[in-house]
Amino acid sequence: MNEDLKPQLITISLVVSDDGVEDERFGTTKLAKEVTDKIQSLIDEYELSVEWISTSYNQLPSIKSARCENCGAWTTDSMSNEKVGASYYLLNAGTLYEGRLLCDLCLPEDHPLYF
């Protein structure tokens, strides 16, 4: 590897609609496998020097999460007292503000969750 090159971590999150689980042990679906296979074929086609670190598949939580009503980013109400699973931490932090679910970037600057 060229010493002038610096390693970079590229993280991509996709929200897709799918028809169900193909393999319950791994939680992969046909669509998720197709996406992973396409990425791998691009890596192979362009002979990229890539080390695949991880892939995860999670169902989007149906409660306490939705799109930010201002910018559309997937977010969750981080200030709610409800217990949450690990999938919630894959979403942007946010909370209800004046009755609207807003992500941390769209909250007013004086809000404790504003980023």
mmCIF file of the C-alpha atoms, coordinates in Angstrom:
data_MODEL
# 
_entry.id   MODEL 
# 
loop_
_atom_site.group_PDB 
_atom_site.id 
_atom_site.type_symbol 
_atom_site.label_atom_id 
_atom_site.label_alt_id 
_atom_site.label_comp_id 
_atom_site.label_asym_id 
_atom_site.label_entity_id 
_atom_site.label_seq_id 
_atom_site.pdbx_PDB_ins_code 
_atom_site.Cartn_x 
_atom_site.Cartn_y 
_atom_site.Cartn_z 
_atom_site.occupancy 
_atom_site.B_iso_or_equiv 
_atom_site.pdbx_formal_charge 
_atom_site.auth_seq_id 
_atom_site.auth_comp_id 
_atom_site.auth_asym_id 
_atom_site.auth_atom_id 
_atom_site.pdbx_PDB_model_num 
ATOM 1   C CA . MET A 1 1   ? 0.000   0.000   0.000   1.00 0.00 ? 1   MET A CA 1 
ATOM 2   C CA . ASN A 1 2   ? 1.223   3.488   -0.860  1.00 0.00 ? 2   ASN A CA 1 
ATOM 3   C CA . GLU A 1 3   ? 2.437   5.196   2.330   1.00 0.00 ? 3   GLU A CA 1 
ATOM 4   C CA . ASP A 1 4   ? 0.937   8.506   1.153   1.00 0.00 ? 4   ASP A CA 1 
ATOM 5   C CA . LEU A 1 5   ? -2.531  6.988   1.234   1.00 0.00 ? 5   LEU A CA 1 
ATOM 6   C CA . LYS A 1 6   ? -4.464  7.313   4.460   1.00 0.00 ? 6   LYS A CA 1 
ATOM 7   C CA . PRO A 1 7   ? -7.132  4.768   5.487   1.00 0.00 ? 7   PRO A CA 1 
ATOM 8   C CA . GLN A 1 8   ? -10.666 6.139   5.408   1.00 0.00 ? 8   GLN A CA 1 
ATOM 9   C CA . LEU A 1 9   ? -13.810 4.659   6.904   1.00 0.00 ? 9   LEU A CA 1 
ATOM 10  C CA . ILE A 1 10  ? -16.855 5.089   4.680   1.00 0.00 ? 10  ILE A CA 1 
ATOM 11  C CA . THR A 1 11  ? -20.179 4.352   6.351   1.00 0.00 ? 11  THR A CA 1 
ATOM 12  C CA . ILE A 1 12  ? -23.326 4.070   4.251   1.00 0.00 ? 12  ILE A CA 1 
ATOM 13  C CA . SER A 1 13  ? -26.790 3.579   5.735   1.00 0.00 ? 13  SER A CA 1 
ATOM 14  C CA . LEU A 1 14  ? -29.737 2.655   3.550   1.00 0.00 ? 14  LEU A CA 1 
ATOM 15  C CA . VAL A 1 15  ? -33.397 2.439   4.494   1.00 0.00 ? 15  VAL A CA 1 
ATOM 16  C CA . VAL A 1 16  ? -35.178 0.020   2.165   1.00 0.00 ? 16  VAL A CA 1 
ATOM 17  C CA . SER A 1 17  ? -38.527 -1.746  2.139   1.00 0.00 ? 17  SER A CA 1 
ATOM 18  C CA . ASP A 1 18  ? -38.247 -5.504  1.928   1.00 0.00 ? 18  ASP A CA 1 
ATOM 19  C CA . ASP A 1 19  ? -40.621 -8.446  2.084   1.00 0.00 ? 19  ASP A CA 1 
ATOM 20  C CA . GLY A 1 20  ? -39.076 -10.375 4.960   1.00 0.00 ? 20  GLY A CA 1 
ATOM 21  C CA . VAL A 1 21  ? -36.224 -12.308 6.472   1.00 0.00 ? 21  VAL A CA 1 
ATOM 22  C CA . GLU A 1 22  ? -34.429 -14.913 4.364   1.00 0.00 ? 22  GLU A CA 1 
ATOM 23  C CA . ASP A 1 23  ? -32.102 -16.315 7.026   1.00 0.00 ? 23  ASP A CA 1 
ATOM 24  C CA . GLU A 1 24  ? -33.169 -15.746 10.621  1.00 0.00 ? 24  GLU A CA 1 
ATOM 25  C CA . ARG A 1 25  ? -29.708 -16.602 11.985  1.00 0.00 ? 25  ARG A CA 1 
ATOM 26  C CA . PHE A 1 26  ? -28.157 -13.613 10.247  1.00 0.00 ? 26  PHE A CA 1 
ATOM 27  C CA . GLY A 1 27  ? -31.203 -11.410 9.674   1.00 0.00 ? 27  GLY A CA 1 
ATOM 28  C CA . THR A 1 28  ? -30.378 -10.964 6.001   1.00 0.00 ? 28  THR A CA 1 
ATOM 29  C CA . THR A 1 29  ? -33.018 -10.546 3.350   1.00 0.00 ? 29  THR A CA 1 
ATOM 30  C CA . LYS A 1 30  ? -32.813 -11.148 -0.382  1.00 0.00 ? 30  LYS A CA 1 
ATOM 31  C CA . LEU A 1 31  ? -32.619 -7.404  -1.039  1.00 0.00 ? 31  LEU A CA 1 
ATOM 32  C CA . ALA A 1 32  ? -29.879 -6.880  1.574   1.00 0.00 ? 32  ALA A CA 1 
ATOM 33  C CA . LYS A 1 33  ? -27.881 -9.737  0.033   1.00 0.00 ? 33  LYS A CA 1 
ATOM 34  C CA . GLU A 1 34  ? -28.308 -8.242  -3.452  1.00 0.00 ? 34  GLU A CA 1 
ATOM 35  C CA . VAL A 1 35  ? -27.080 -4.830  -2.241  1.00 0.00 ? 35  VAL A CA 1 
ATOM 36  C CA . THR A 1 36  ? -24.072 -6.413  -0.522  1.00 0.00 ? 36  THR A CA 1 
ATOM 37  C CA . ASP A 1 37  ? -23.278 -8.488  -3.626  1.00 0.00 ? 37  ASP A CA 1 
ATOM 38  C CA . LYS A 1 38  ? -23.473 -5.398  -5.882  1.00 0.00 ? 38  LYS A CA 1 
ATOM 39  C CA . ILE A 1 39  ? -21.083 -3.469  -3.647  1.00 0.00 ? 39  ILE A CA 1 
ATOM 40  C CA . GLN A 1 40  ? -18.669 -6.405  -3.673  1.00 0.00 ? 40  GLN A CA 1 
ATOM 41  C CA . SER A 1 41  ? -18.866 -6.659  -7.477  1.00 0.00 ? 41  SER A CA 1 
ATOM 42  C CA . LEU A 1 42  ? -17.989 -2.940  -7.795  1.00 0.00 ? 42  LEU A CA 1 
ATOM 43  C CA . ILE A 1 43  ? -15.025 -3.431  -5.467  1.00 0.00 ? 43  ILE A CA 1 
ATOM 44  C CA . ASP A 1 44  ? -13.881 -6.361  -7.616  1.00 0.00 ? 44  ASP A CA 1 
ATOM 45  C CA . GLU A 1 45  ? -14.580 -4.601  -10.945 1.00 0.00 ? 45  GLU A CA 1 
ATOM 46  C CA . TYR A 1 46  ? -12.551 -1.516  -10.070 1.00 0.00 ? 46  TYR A CA 1 
ATOM 47  C CA . GLU A 1 47  ? -9.901  -3.526  -8.208  1.00 0.00 ? 47  GLU A CA 1 
ATOM 48  C CA . LEU A 1 48  ? -10.306 -1.309  -5.170  1.00 0.00 ? 48  LEU A CA 1 
ATOM 49  C CA . SER A 1 49  ? -8.103  -1.852  -2.150  1.00 0.00 ? 49  SER A CA 1 
ATOM 50  C CA . VAL A 1 50  ? -10.920 -2.319  0.343   1.00 0.00 ? 50  VAL A CA 1 
ATOM 51  C CA . GLU A 1 51  ? -11.125 -4.198  3.605   1.00 0.00 ? 51  GLU A CA 1 
ATOM 52  C CA . TRP A 1 52  ? -14.774 -4.951  4.340   1.00 0.00 ? 52  TRP A CA 1 
ATOM 53  C CA . ILE A 1 53  ? -15.163 -4.422  8.069   1.00 0.00 ? 53  ILE A CA 1 
ATOM 54  C CA . SER A 1 54  ? -18.823 -5.034  8.787   1.00 0.00 ? 54  SER A CA 1 
ATOM 55  C CA . THR A 1 55  ? -22.343 -5.231  7.489   1.00 0.00 ? 55  THR A CA 1 
ATOM 56  C CA . SER A 1 56  ? -25.419 -5.033  9.677   1.00 0.00 ? 56  SER A CA 1 
ATOM 57  C CA . TYR A 1 57  ? -29.101 -5.503  9.047   1.00 0.00 ? 57  TYR A CA 1 
ATOM 58  C CA . ASN A 1 58  ? -31.641 -4.017  11.424  1.00 0.00 ? 58  ASN A CA 1 
ATOM 59  C CA . GLN A 1 59  ? -35.333 -3.436  11.205  1.00 0.00 ? 59  GLN A CA 1 
ATOM 60  C CA . LEU A 1 60  ? -36.181 0.226   11.514  1.00 0.00 ? 60  LEU A CA 1 
ATOM 61  C CA . PRO A 1 61  ? -37.957 0.741   14.833  1.00 0.00 ? 61  PRO A CA 1 
ATOM 62  C CA . SER A 1 62  ? -41.627 1.490   14.274  1.00 0.00 ? 62  SER A CA 1 
ATOM 63  C CA . ILE A 1 63  ? -42.176 3.415   17.502  1.00 0.00 ? 63  ILE A CA 1 
ATOM 64  C CA . LYS A 1 64  ? -40.345 6.564   18.538  1.00 0.00 ? 64  LYS A CA 1 
ATOM 65  C CA . SER A 1 65  ? -38.746 6.921   15.123  1.00 0.00 ? 65  SER A CA 1 
ATOM 66  C CA . ALA A 1 66  ? -39.679 8.706   11.937  1.00 0.00 ? 66  ALA A CA 1 
ATOM 67  C CA . ARG A 1 67  ? -38.271 11.283  9.591   1.00 0.00 ? 67  ARG A CA 1 
ATOM 68  C CA . CYS A 1 68  ? -37.360 14.683  11.013  1.00 0.00 ? 68  CYS A CA 1 
ATOM 69  C CA . GLU A 1 69  ? -40.274 16.954  10.156  1.00 0.00 ? 69  GLU A CA 1 
ATOM 70  C CA . ASN A 1 70  ? -37.870 19.673  9.038   1.00 0.00 ? 70  ASN A CA 1 
ATOM 71  C CA . CYS A 1 71  ? -35.101 17.986  6.994   1.00 0.00 ? 71  CYS A CA 1 
ATOM 72  C CA . GLY A 1 72  ? -36.332 14.403  6.525   1.00 0.00 ? 72  GLY A CA 1 
ATOM 73  C CA . ALA A 1 73  ? -33.418 12.642  8.265   1.00 0.00 ? 73  ALA A CA 1 
ATOM 74  C CA . TRP A 1 74  ? -34.341 9.419   10.053  1.00 0.00 ? 74  TRP A CA 1 
ATOM 75  C CA . THR A 1 75  ? -34.419 10.246  13.743  1.00 0.00 ? 75  THR A CA 1 
ATOM 76  C CA . THR A 1 76  ? -35.663 8.959   17.079  1.00 0.00 ? 76  THR A CA 1 
ATOM 77  C CA . ASP A 1 77  ? -37.033 10.646  20.184  1.00 0.00 ? 77  ASP A CA 1 
ATOM 78  C CA . SER A 1 78  ? -33.951 10.344  22.390  1.00 0.00 ? 78  SER A CA 1 
ATOM 79  C CA . MET A 1 79  ? -35.549 12.160  25.312  1.00 0.00 ? 79  MET A CA 1 
ATOM 80  C CA . SER A 1 80  ? -38.465 9.744   25.653  1.00 0.00 ? 80  SER A CA 1 
ATOM 81  C CA . ASN A 1 81  ? -38.498 7.603   28.786  1.00 0.00 ? 81  ASN A CA 1 
ATOM 82  C CA . GLU A 1 82  ? -39.368 4.460   26.801  1.00 0.00 ? 82  GLU A CA 1 
ATOM 83  C CA . LYS A 1 83  ? -36.751 1.707   26.682  1.00 0.00 ? 83  LYS A CA 1 
ATOM 84  C CA . VAL A 1 84  ? -35.077 1.403   23.317  1.00 0.00 ? 84  VAL A CA 1 
ATOM 85  C CA . GLY A 1 85  ? -33.243 -1.322  21.462  1.00 0.00 ? 85  GLY A CA 1 
ATOM 86  C CA . ALA A 1 86  ? -29.899 -1.091  19.709  1.00 0.00 ? 86  ALA A CA 1 
ATOM 87  C CA . SER A 1 87  ? -31.538 -0.144  16.385  1.00 0.00 ? 87  SER A CA 1 
ATOM 88  C CA . TYR A 1 88  ? -32.476 3.255   17.779  1.00 0.00 ? 88  TYR A CA 1 
ATOM 89  C CA . TYR A 1 89  ? -28.825 4.214   18.032  1.00 0.00 ? 89  TYR A CA 1 
ATOM 90  C CA . LEU A 1 90  ? -28.440 3.816   14.276  1.00 0.00 ? 90  LEU A CA 1 
ATOM 91  C CA . LEU A 1 91  ? -30.728 6.805   13.795  1.00 0.00 ? 91  LEU A CA 1 
ATOM 92  C CA . ASN A 1 92  ? -30.078 10.487  14.375  1.00 0.00 ? 92  ASN A CA 1 
ATOM 93  C CA . ALA A 1 93  ? -30.778 11.734  17.874  1.00 0.00 ? 93  ALA A CA 1 
ATOM 94  C CA . GLY A 1 94  ? -33.739 14.059  18.176  1.00 0.00 ? 94  GLY A CA 1 
ATOM 95  C CA . THR A 1 95  ? -36.869 14.721  20.165  1.00 0.00 ? 95  THR A CA 1 
ATOM 96  C CA . LEU A 1 96  ? -40.334 16.191  20.042  1.00 0.00 ? 96  LEU A CA 1 
ATOM 97  C CA . TYR A 1 97  ? -40.196 19.981  19.998  1.00 0.00 ? 97  TYR A CA 1 
ATOM 98  C CA . GLU A 1 98  ? -43.449 21.933  19.958  1.00 0.00 ? 98  GLU A CA 1 
ATOM 99  C CA . GLY A 1 99  ? -45.229 18.755  18.843  1.00 0.00 ? 99  GLY A CA 1 
ATOM 100 C CA . ARG A 1 100 ? -42.859 18.021  15.948  1.00 0.00 ? 100 ARG A CA 1 
ATOM 101 C CA . LEU A 1 101 ? -40.171 15.317  15.807  1.00 0.00 ? 101 LEU A CA 1 
ATOM 102 C CA . LEU A 1 102 ? -36.914 17.107  14.966  1.00 0.00 ? 102 LEU A CA 1 
ATOM 103 C CA . CYS A 1 103 ? -33.375 15.755  14.606  1.00 0.00 ? 103 CYS A CA 1 
ATOM 104 C CA . ASP A 1 104 ? -30.523 17.240  16.631  1.00 0.00 ? 104 ASP A CA 1 
ATOM 105 C CA . LEU A 1 105 ? -29.469 19.478  13.732  1.00 0.00 ? 105 LEU A CA 1 
ATOM 106 C CA . CYS A 1 106 ? -32.936 20.998  13.315  1.00 0.00 ? 106 CYS A CA 1 
ATOM 107 C CA . LEU A 1 107 ? -33.629 21.674  16.995  1.00 0.00 ? 107 LEU A CA 1 
ATOM 108 C CA . PRO A 1 108 ? -33.180 25.275  18.191  1.00 0.00 ? 108 PRO A CA 1 
ATOM 109 C CA . GLU A 1 109 ? -29.583 26.119  19.123  1.00 0.00 ? 109 GLU A CA 1 
ATOM 110 C CA . ASP A 1 110 ? -30.489 26.506  22.805  1.00 0.00 ? 110 ASP A CA 1 
ATOM 111 C CA . HIS A 1 111 ? -31.978 22.984  23.019  1.00 0.00 ? 111 HIS A CA 1 
ATOM 112 C CA . PRO A 1 112 ? -29.866 20.440  25.013  1.00 0.00 ? 112 PRO A CA 1 
ATOM 113 C CA . LEU A 1 113 ? -29.836 17.971  22.087  1.00 0.00 ? 113 LEU A CA 1 
ATOM 114 C CA . TYR A 1 114 ? -28.884 20.548  19.455  1.00 0.00 ? 114 TYR A CA 1 
ATOM 115 C CA . PHE A 1 115 ? -25.695 19.541  17.689  1.00 0.00 ? 115 PHE A CA 1 
# 
